[in-house]
Amino acid sequence: MRHIRAIGFDLFNTLVMAEPDTLDRAFSRMQESLEQHGFYPEQGAYKKAYYDAVITFIQQTREDGRETHNRFWISAALEKLGYEVSPDDPRIAATVEDYFSTFYDSCYCVPGARSMLERLKDEFQLGLLSNFTHWPAALEIIDRLELAPFFEFRLISGQLGYRKPHKKVFEALTGGFDTSCDEIIYVGDDVDADVNGALGAGIQPVWFTYVLENKPPIPAHMAPSETGEPHESVPRVSSWNEFLSFLKIS
Ligand SMILES: [Mg+2]
């Protein structure tokens, strides 16, 4: 194996998971928040308009790699139901904050993640690269789980403007490390975003299959995209202990 000096990590379903009801609770919180801010859409109609908007905007990100944001989905749904409101309206910003507040008490570390980071932090440069629309919420989740001190930098797609597997976000990752691409590995659970993204940027991926193999309860919409298995030449590990063995550390 090549000499590894730096390791990039995905966040969700790699280091962190969310309770299975997280998105349902977040959606309810969003509806309450809209009412608190003077919007009273009929609930069933809002739900349909919202998820229609989500599908449209996410389809766009698949085409051009640019990250989207919840404020566009919410304002598009409200506009569809007759409200005149812009994505930059402060009431929408407040609703987005309320939506993500439900994540803060429902995220927890994948077993062994923290002790693995503890074990590696003095020997490797560690960086985080996550696809997450509302970047302040991603940082808050990382802070609350006390993972921030392990990383030299934390890159969130919502702040970068592009999302994995786009090359630009992996360039930001390699640019954050003080080493060359051939001494960096990137670990993540999603074949398309993480494995293919890393390969496209010339970085060695490691496929993390804990969620795939153990099937812990997670929100259905946060499951990794089903794009099959990566080429057999891509190393795969199903636990953080196995990852330490892969690095020849125990
Ligand atoms: Mg992931």
Residues whose N, C-alpha, C, O or C-beta is under 5 A from the ligand:
A	BS01	MG	D10 L11 F12 N13 T14 D189 D190
